[in-house]
Amino acid sequence: MVLVGKLEETLKPKLDALGVSRCVKFAGVVSEEEKFRLFKASRVFLMPSRYESWGIVIAEALVCGTPVVAYDLEAYRPIFGDLVGYVPCFDSGAFKQAAHEQLIRARKGSIAFDPEQLSSFRENCSWAAAGRRFVRAIDGLVASAD
């Protein structure tokens, strides 16, 4: 497991107490390039967040083709649809089980999501698509001002 962010000081003692430290690497704060390298090298991305306004890190994992397990927060489904492996909010047992199942599927080479749905998501969330939506919005404002 690779943990990204300023987590070592807080989590290392807990992981030591559980006897799992040898299985964890603390990457600390990483560059954007390193973050995407880590996503692409991962079998699954776990998002245990209890609040998100959008979940950009989930989008980043998905565009790298990395399966995601996350709590079923209200903000996620309108954006990610069925691309994410959702578990009931704050049910840590269900989260652990879903993470384990996804890891097993990944080790077997099973596809975590519909490739067409992922391709559509990538296109809709691209900078090019955002630019087109922005231009349409500006055109609409200009037209309504005339």
Contact map, one row per residue, 1 for C-alpha under 8 A:
11100000000000000000001110000000000000000000000000000000000000000000000000000000000000000000000000000000000000000000000000000000000000000000000000
11110000000000000000000111100000000000000000000000000000000000000000000000000000000000000000000000000000000000000000000000000000000000000000000000
11111010000000000000000111110000000000000000000000000000000000000000000000000000000000000000000000000000000000000000000000000000000000000000000000
01111110000000000000000001111100000000000000000000000000000000000000000000000000000000000000000000000000000000000000000000000000000000000000000000
00111110000000000000000001111100000000000000000000000000000000000000000000000000000000000000000000000000000000000000000000000000000000000000000000
00011111100000000000000000011000000000000000000000000000000000000000000000000000000000000000000000000000000000000000000000000000000000000000000000
00111111111100000000000001010000000000000000000000000000000000000000000000000000000000000000000000000000000000000000000000000000000000000000000000
00000111111100000000000001010000000000000000000000000000000000000000000000000000000000000000000000000000000000000000000000000000000000000000000000
00000111111110000000000000000000000000000000000000000000000000000000000000000000000000000000000000000000000000000000000000000000000000000000000000
00000011111111000000000000000000000000000000000000000000000000000000000000000000000000000000000000000000000000000000000000000000000000000000000000
00000011111111100000000000000000000000000000000000000000000000000000000000000000000000000000000000000000000000000000000000000000000000000000000000
00000011111111110000100000000000000000000000000000000000000000000000000000000000000000000000000000000000000000000000000000000000000000000000000000
00000000111111111000000000000000000000000000000000000000000000000000000000000000000000000000000000000000000000000000000000000000000000000000000000
00000000011111111100000000000000000000000000000000000000000000000000000000000000000000000000000000000000000000000000000000000000000000000000000000
00000000001111111111100000000000000000000000000000000000000000000000000000000000000000000000000000000000000000000000000000000000000000000000000000
00000000000111111111100000000000000000000000000000000000000000000000000000000000000000000000000000000000000000000000000000000000000000000000000000
00000000000011111111000000000000000000000000000000000000000000000000000000000000000000000000000000000000000000000000000000000000000000000000000000
00000000000001111111100000000000000000000000000000000000000000000000000000000000000000000000000000000000000000000000000000000000000000000000000000
00000000000000111111110000000000000000000000000000000000000000000000000000000000000000000000000000000000000000000000000000000000000000000000000000
00000000000000111111111100000000000000000000000000000000000000000000000000000000000000000000000000000000000000000000000000000000000000000000000000
00000000000100110111111110000000000000000000000000000000000000000000000000000000000000000000000000000000000000000000000000000000000000000000000000
00000000000000000011111110000000000000000000000000000000000000000000000000000000000000000000000000000000000000000000000000000000000000000000000000
10000000000000000001111110000000000000000000000000000000000000000000000000000000000000000000000000000000000000000000000000000000000000000000000000
11100000000000000001111111000000000000000000000000000000000000000000000000000000000000000000000000000000000000000000000000000000000000000000000000
11100000000000000000111111100000000000000000000000000000000000000000000000000000000000000000000000000000000000000000000000000000000000000000000000
01111011000000000000000111110000000000000000000000000000000000000000000000000000000000000000000000000000000000000000000000000000000000000000000000
01111000000000000000000011111100000000000000000000000000000000000000000000000000000000000000000000000000000000000000000000000000000000000000000000
00111111000000000000000001111100000000000000000000000000000000000000000000000000000000000000000000000000000000000000000000000000000000000000000000
00011100000000000000000000111110000000000000000000000000000000000000000000000000000000000000000000000000000000000000000000000000000000000000000000
00011000000000000000000000111111011000000000000000000000000000000000000000000000000000000000000000000000000000000000000000000000000000000000000000
00000000000000000000000000001111111000000000000000000000000000000000000000000000000000000000000000000000000000000000000000000000000000000000000000
00000000000000000000000000000111111100000000000000000000000000000000000000000000000000000000000000000000000000000000000000000000000000000000000000
00000000000000000000000000000011111110000000000000000000000000000000000000000000000000000000000000000000000000000000000000000000000000000000000000
00000000000000000000000000000111111111000000000000000000000000000000000000000000000000000000000000000000000000000000000000000000000000000000000000
00000000000000000000000000000111111111100000000000000000000000000000000000000000000000000000000000000000000000000000000000000000000000000000000000
00000000000000000000000000000001111111110000000000000000000110010000000000000000000000000000000000000000000000000000000000000000000000000000000000
00000000000000000000000000000000111111111000000000000000000000000000000000000000000000000000000000000000000000000000000000000000000000000000000000
00000000000000000000000000000000011111111100000000000000000000000000000000000000000000000000000000000000000000000000000000000000000000000000000000
00000000000000000000000000000000001111111100100000000000000110010100000000000000000000000000000000000000000000000000000000000000000000000000000000
00000000000000000000000000000000000111111100000000000000000010011100000000000000000000000000000000000000000000000000000000000000000000000000000000
00000000000000000000000000000000000011111110000000000000000000000000000000000000000000000000000000000000000000000000000000000000000000000000000000
00000000000000000000000000000000000001111111100000000000000000000100000000000000000000000000000000000000000000000000000000000000000000000000000000
00000000000000000000000000000000000000001111100000000000000000000110000000000000000000000000000000000010011000000000000000000000000000000000000000
00000000000000000000000000000000000000000111110000000000000000000111100000000000000000000000000000100110010000000000000000000000000000000000000000
00000000000000000000000000000000000000100111111000000000000010000111100000000000000000000000000000000000000000000000000000000000000000000000000000
00000000000000000000000000000000000000000001111100000000000000000001110000000000000000000000000000100000000000000000000000000000000000000000000000
00000000000000000000000000000000000000000000111110000000010000000001111000000000000000000000000000000000000000000000000000000000000000000000000000
00000000000000000000000000000000000000000000011111000000000000000000011000000000000000000000000000000000000000000000000000000000000000000000000000
00000000000000000000000000000000000000000000001111110000000000000000011000000000000000000000000000000000000000000000000000000000000000000000000000
00000000000000000000000000000000000000000000000111110000000000000000001010000000000000001100000000000000000000000000000000000000000000000000000000
00000000000000000000000000000000000000000000000011111000000000000000000010000000000000000000000000000000000000000000000000000000000000000000000000
00000000000000000000000000000000000000000000000011111110000000000000000010100000000000000000000000000000000000000000000000000000000000000000000000
00000000000000000000000000000000000000000000000000111110000000000000000000100000000000000000000000000000000000000000000000000000000000000000000000
00000000000000000000000000000000000000000000000000011111000000000000000000110010000000000000000000000000000000000000000000000000000000000000000000
00000000000000000000000000000000000000000000000000011111111000000000000000110000000000000000000000000000000000000000000000000000000000000000000000
00000000000000000000000000000000000000000000000000000111111100000000000000000000000000000000000000000000000000000000000000000000000000000000000000
00000000000000000000000000000000000000000000000000000011111110000000000000000000000000000000000000000000000000000000000000000000000000000000000000
00000000000000000000000000000000000000000000001000000011111111000001000000000000000000000000000000000000000000000000000000000000000000000000000000
00000000000000000000000000000000000000000000000000000011111111100000000000000001000000000000000000000000000000000000000000000000000000000000000000
00000000000000000000000000000000000100100000000000000001111111110000000000000000000000000000000000000000000000000000000000000000000000000000000000
00000000000000000000000000000000000100110000100000000000111111111111000000000000000000000000000000000000000000000000000000000000000000000000000000
00000000000000000000000000000000000000000000000000000000011111111111000000000000001000000000000000000000000000000000010000000000000000000000000000
00000000000000000000000000000000000000000000000000000000001111111100000000000000000000000000000000000000000000000000010011000000000000000000000000
00000000000000000000000000000000000100110000000000000000000111111100000000000000000000000000000000000000000000000000000000000000000000000000000000
00000000000000000000000000000000000000010000000000000000000011111110000000000000000000000000000000000000000000000000010000000000000000000000000000
00000000000000000000000000000000000000110111100000000000000011111111000000000000000000000000000000000000000000000000000000000000000000000000000000
00000000000000000000000000000000000000000011100000000000000011001111100000000000001110000000000000000100000000011000000000000000000000000000000000
00000000000000000000000000000000000000000001111000000000010011000111110000000000001110000000000000000000000000000000000000000000000000000000000000
00000000000000000000000000000000000000000001111000000000000000000011111000000000000111100000001001100100000000000000000000000000000000000000000000
00000000000000000000000000000000000000000000011110000000000000000001111110000000000111100000001000000000000000000000000000000000000000000000000000
00000000000000000000000000000000000000000000001111000000000000000000111110000000000001111110001000000000000000000000000000000000000000000000000000
00000000000000000000000000000000000000000000000000000000000000000000011111011000000001111000000000000000000000000000000000000000000000000000000000
00000000000000000000000000000000000000000000000001110000000000000000011111111000000000001000000000000000000000000000000000000000000000000000000000
00000000000000000000000000000000000000000000000000000000000000000000000111111000000000000000000000000000000000000000000000000000000000000000000000
00000000000000000000000000000000000000000000000000011110000000000000000011111110000000000000000000000000000000000000000000000000000000000000000000
00000000000000000000000000000000000000000000000000000110000000000000000111111111100000000000000000000000000000000000000000000000000000000000000000
00000000000000000000000000000000000000000000000000000000000000000000000111111111110000000000000000000000000000000000000000000000000000000000000000
00000000000000000000000000000000000000000000000000000000000000000000000000111111100000000000000000000000000000000000000000000000000000000000000000
00000000000000000000000000000000000000000000000000000100000000000000000000111111100000000000000000000000000000000000000000000000000000000000000000
00000000000000000000000000000000000000000000000000000000001000000000000000011111111100000000000000000000000000000000000010000000000000000000000000
00000000000000000000000000000000000000000000000000000000000000000000000000011111111100000000000000000000000000000000000000000000000000000000000000
00000000000000000000000000000000000000000000000000000000000000000000000000001001111110000000000000000000000000001000000000000000000000000000000000
00000000000000000000000000000000000000000000000000000000000001000011000000000001111110000000000000000000000000001100110000000000000000000000000000
00000000000000000000000000000000000000000000000000000000000000000011110000000001111111000000000000000000000000000000000000000000000000000000000000
00000000000000000000000000000000000000000000000000000000000000000011110000000000011111100000000001000000000000000000000000000000000000000000000000
00000000000000000000000000000000000000000000000000000000000000000000111100000000000111110000000000000000000000000000000000000000000000000000000000
00000000000000000000000000000000000000000000000000000000000000000000111100000000000011111010011001000000000000000000000000000000000000000000000000
00000000000000000000000000000000000000000000000000000000000000000000001100000000000001111110011000000000000000000000000000000000000000000000000000
00000000000000000000000000000000000000000000000001000000000000000000001110000000000000111110000000000000000000000000000000000000000000000000000000
00000000000000000000000000000000000000000000000001000000000000000000001000000000000000011111001000000000000000000000000000000000000000000000000000
00000000000000000000000000000000000000000000000000000000000000000000001000000000000000111111111000000000000000000000000000000000000000000000000000
00000000000000000000000000000000000000000000000000000000000000000000000000000000000000000111111100000000000000000000000000000000000000000000000000
00000000000000000000000000000000000000000000000000000000000000000000000000000000000000000011111110000000000000000000000000000000000000000000000000
00000000000000000000000000000000000000000000000000000000000000000000000000000000000000110011111111000000000000000000000000000000000000000000000000
00000000000000000000000000000000000000000000000000000000000000000000111000000000000000110111111111100000000000000000000000000000000000000000000000
00000000000000000000000000000000000000000000000000000000000000000000000000000000000000000001111111110000000000000000000000000000000000000000000000
00000000000000000000000000000000000000000000000000000000000000000000000000000000000000000000111111111000000000000000000000000000000000000000000000
00000000000000000000000000000000000000000000000000000000000000000000100000000000000010100000011111111100000000000000000000000000000000000000000000
00000000000000000000000000000000000000000001010000000000000000000000100000000000000000000000001111111110000000000000000000000000000000000000000000
00000000000000000000000000000000000000000000000000000000000000000000000000000000000000000000000111111111000000000000000000000000000000000000000000
00000000000000000000000000000000000000000000000000000000000000000000000000000000000000000000000011111111100000000000000000000000000000000000000000
00000000000000000000000000000000000000000001000000000000000000000010100000000000000000000000000001111111110000010000000000000000000000000000000000
00000000000000000000000000000000000000000011000000000000000000000000000000000000000000000000000000111111111000000000000000000000000000000000000000
00000000000000000000000000000000000000000000000000000000000000000000000000000000000000000000000000011111111100000000000000000000000000000000000000
00000000000000000000000000000000000000000000000000000000000000000000000000000000000000000000000000001111111111110000000000000000000000000000000000
00000000000000000000000000000000000000000011000000000000000000000000000000000000000000000000000000000111111111110000000000000000000000000000000000
00000000000000000000000000000000000000000010000000000000000000000000000000000000000000000000000000000011111111000000000000000000000000000000000000
00000000000000000000000000000000000000000000000000000000000000000000000000000000000000000000000000000001111111000000000000000000000000000000000000
00000000000000000000000000000000000000000000000000000000000000000000000000000000000000000000000000000000111111100000000000000000000000000000000000
00000000000000000000000000000000000000000000000000000000000000000000000000000000000000000000000000000000111111110000000000000000000000000000000000
00000000000000000000000000000000000000000000000000000000000000000000000000000000000000000000000000000000110011111100000000000000000000000000000000
00000000000000000000000000000000000000000000000000000000000000000010000000000000000000000000000000000100110001111100000000000000000000000000000000
00000000000000000000000000000000000000000000000000000000000000000010000000000000011000000000000000000000000000111110110000000000000000000000000000
00000000000000000000000000000000000000000000000000000000000000000000000000000000001000000000000000000000000000111111110000000000000000000000000000
00000000000000000000000000000000000000000000000000000000000000000000000000000000000000000000000000000000000000001111111000000000000000000000000000
00000000000000000000000000000000000000000000000000000000000000000000000000000000000000000000000000000000000000000111111100000000000000000000000000
00000000000000000000000000000000000000000000000000000000000000000000000000000000001000000000000000000000000000001111111110000000000000000000000000
00000000000000000000000000000000000000000000000000000000000001101000000000000000001000000000000000000000000000001111111111000000000000000000000000
00000000000000000000000000000000000000000000000000000000000000000000000000000000000000000000000000000000000000000011111111100000000000000000000000
00000000000000000000000000000000000000000000000000000000000000000000000000000000000000000000000000000000000000000001111111110000000000000000000000
00000000000000000000000000000000000000000000000000000000000000100000000000000001000000000000000000000000000000000000111111111000000000000000000000
00000000000000000000000000000000000000000000000000000000000000100000000000000000000000000000000000000000000000000000011111111100000000000000000000
00000000000000000000000000000000000000000000000000000000000000000000000000000000000000000000000000000000000000000000001111111100100000000000000000
00000000000000000000000000000000000000000000000000000000000000000000000000000000000000000000000000000000000000000000000111111100110000000000000000
00000000000000000000000000000000000000000000000000000000000000000000000000000000000000000000000000000000000000000000000011111110110000000000000000
00000000000000000000000000000000000000000000000000000000000000000000000000000000000000000000000000000000000000000000000001111111110000000000000000
00000000000000000000000000000000000000000000000000000000000000000000000000000000000000000000000000000000000000000000000000001111111000000000000000
00000000000000000000000000000000000000000000000000000000000000000000000000000000000000000000000000000000000000000000000000000111111100000000000000
00000000000000000000000000000000000000000000000000000000000000000000000000000000000000000000000000000000000000000000000000111111111110000000000000
00000000000000000000000000000000000000000000000000000000000000000000000000000000000000000000000000000000000000000000000000011111111111000000000000
00000000000000000000000000000000000000000000000000000000000000000000000000000000000000000000000000000000000000000000000000000011111111100000000000
00000000000000000000000000000000000000000000000000000000000000000000000000000000000000000000000000000000000000000000000000000001111111110000000000
00000000000000000000000000000000000000000000000000000000000000000000000000000000000000000000000000000000000000000000000000000000111111111000000000
00000000000000000000000000000000000000000000000000000000000000000000000000000000000000000000000000000000000000000000000000000000011111111100000000
00000000000000000000000000000000000000000000000000000000000000000000000000000000000000000000000000000000000000000000000000000000001111111110000000
00000000000000000000000000000000000000000000000000000000000000000000000000000000000000000000000000000000000000000000000000000000000111111111000000
00000000000000000000000000000000000000000000000000000000000000000000000000000000000000000000000000000000000000000000000000000000000011111111100000
00000000000000000000000000000000000000000000000000000000000000000000000000000000000000000000000000000000000000000000000000000000000001111111110000
00000000000000000000000000000000000000000000000000000000000000000000000000000000000000000000000000000000000000000000000000000000000000111111111000
00000000000000000000000000000000000000000000000000000000000000000000000000000000000000000000000000000000000000000000000000000000000000011111111100
00000000000000000000000000000000000000000000000000000000000000000000000000000000000000000000000000000000000000000000000000000000000000001111111110
00000000000000000000000000000000000000000000000000000000000000000000000000000000000000000000000000000000000000000000000000000000000000000111111111
00000000000000000000000000000000000000000000000000000000000000000000000000000000000000000000000000000000000000000000000000000000000000000011111111
00000000000000000000000000000000000000000000000000000000000000000000000000000000000000000000000000000000000000000000000000000000000000000001111111
00000000000000000000000000000000000000000000000000000000000000000000000000000000000000000000000000000000000000000000000000000000000000000000111111
00000000000000000000000000000000000000000000000000000000000000000000000000000000000000000000000000000000000000000000000000000000000000000000011111
